[in-house]
Amino acid sequence: MADSSFDIVSKVDEQEADNALNQAKKEILQRYDFKGVDADISWSGEKIILKANSEDRVKAVLDVFGSKLIKRGISLKSFDHSDPQPSGKEYRIEGSMKQGIDQENAKKINKMIRDEGPKGAKTQIQGEEIRVSSKSRDDLQEIIALLKGKDLELDLQFVNYR
């Protein structure tokens, strides 16, 4: 019997992220507490720029955007942002959506599976994703449960389960 396998990835649906940003922008324009504070959120190439005239207001914009991401099924772990920075008369937060698993995290996940997972499982780093294979599908289910139970700094999805 052939090995069963799945891939561990960390991807964000760009369209869902864009929808969340547009919903946040719409709410910011309509909410009374954002009137007259020049609050805005927009794409700047691959980056997302949040602006307002005070540190508290720009953090409130971040909260609104975070709530919209969650409603769209995107984990907050996928949004990497800076602290509020003063820029002229306004405060800014720059952020971006994390895509892929970097080498350092891939090695951590590999080690975790080797140390705590079933013995028959094999892992292999393939660029920005990890392929896990085993003779037993139960072992693969166990690995998925193990990784979901860990508090990692990135959002993982499990795809191509065969």
C-alpha positions in Angstrom: 0.0 0.0 0.0 1.3 3.5 -0.9 2.0 6.1 1.8 -0.8 8.6 2.7 0.3 12.2 2.9 -0.7 15.8 3.3 1.0 19.2 3.0 1.3 21.8 5.8 1.0 25.3 4.4 0.5 28.9 5.6 -1.5 30.8 3.0 -3.9 33.7 3.1 -6.6 34.1 0.5 -5.8 37.5 -1.1 -9.4 38.1 -2.1 -10.7 37.5 1.4 -8.0 39.8 2.8 -9.0 42.5 0.3 -12.7 42.0 1.2 -11.8 42.4 5.0 -9.9 45.6 4.2 -12.8 47.0 2.2 -15.3 46.2 4.9 -13.0 47.8 7.5 -12.7 50.9 5.3 -16.5 51.1 5.0 -17.0 50.8 8.7 -14.4 53.4 9.5 -16.1 55.9 7.1 -19.5 55.2 8.8 -18.6 55.1 12.5 -19.2 58.3 14.5 -16.0 57.9 16.7 -13.9 58.0 13.5 -15.3 61.3 12.3 -12.7 64.1 11.9 -9.7 61.9 12.8 -8.6 61.2 9.2 -8.7 57.5 9.8 -8.0 55.4 6.8 -6.9 51.9 5.8 -5.5 51.0 2.3 -3.2 48.8 0.3 0.2 50.2 -0.7 1.5 47.5 -3.0 1.9 44.4 -0.8 1.6 46.4 2.4 -1.4 47.5 4.3 -1.3 51.1 5.7 -3.5 52.1 8.6 -3.6 55.9 9.4 -5.2 58.2 11.9 -4.4 61.4 13.7 -3.7 59.8 17.1 -2.2 56.6 18.4 -5.4 55.5 20.1 -7.4 56.0 16.8 -4.9 54.1 14.7 -5.1 51.2 17.2 -8.9 51.3 16.9 -8.5 51.1 13.1 -6.3 48.0 13.7 -9.0 46.5 15.9 -11.7 47.0 13.3 -9.5 45.4 10.6 -8.7 42.5 12.9 -12.4 41.9 13.6 -13.1 41.9 9.8 -10.2 39.4 9.2 -11.6 37.0 11.8 -15.1 37.3 10.2 -13.6 36.4 6.8 -11.9 33.3 8.3 -8.3 34.7 8.4 -6.3 34.2 11.5 -4.7 37.3 13.2 -1.4 35.3 13.2 -1.4 35.9 9.4 -1.3 39.7 9.7 2.2 41.0 10.7 2.2 44.7 11.7 4.4 47.3 13.2 3.7 49.5 16.3 2.1 52.9 15.7 4.7 55.3 14.2 4.3 59.1 14.2 4.5 60.4 10.6 4.0 64.1 10.4 0.6 65.0 11.8 -0.6 61.4 11.7 0.2 58.0 13.2 0.7 55.0 10.9 0.8 51.2 11.3 2.3 49.2 8.4 1.5 45.6 8.0 1.5 42.7 5.6 -0.1 39.3 5.2 2.3 36.4 6.0 2.5 33.9 3.2 4.4 30.6 3.4 6.3 28.9 6.2 9.8 30.3 6.6 12.8 27.9 7.1 13.1 28.6 10.9 9.5 27.7 11.5 9.6 24.7 9.1 12.5 23.3 11.1 10.6 23.8 14.4 7.5 22.0 13.0 9.7 19.2 11.6 11.4 18.7 15.0 8.0 18.8 16.8 6.6 16.1 14.5 9.8 13.9 14.9 9.8 14.3 18.7 6.1 14.2 19.6 4.5 12.6 16.6 4.1 8.9 15.6 7.3 7.2 14.7 6.3 6.1 11.2 5.7 9.6 9.9 8.2 11.2 7.6 8.5 15.0 7.0 10.1 16.9 4.2 10.4 20.7 3.6 9.4 21.7 0.1 10.1 25.4 -0.3 7.4 27.2 1.8 5.5 24.1 2.7 6.0 20.8 4.5 5.0 17.4 3.2 4.1 14.8 5.8 3.7 11.1 4.8 3.0 7.9 6.7 1.7 4.4 6.0 -1.1 5.0 8.4 -3.8 7.6 8.0 -4.4 7.5 11.7 -0.8 8.8 12.2 -1.5 11.7 9.9 -4.7 12.6 11.8 -2.6 12.4 15.0 0.0 14.9 13.6 -2.8 17.3 12.5 -4.3 17.2 16.0 -0.8 17.7 17.5 -0.1 20.8 15.4 -3.5 22.3 16.0 -2.9 21.9 19.8 0.4 23.8 19.7 0.6 27.6 19.9 2.7 28.5 16.9 3.2 32.0 15.6 1.7 31.2 12.2 -1.6 30.0 10.9 -1.3 26.5 9.4 -3.6 24.9 6.9 -3.5 21.2 6.0 -4.1 20.5 2.3 -3.7 17.7 -0.3 -4.7 15.0 2.2 -4.4 11.7 0.3 
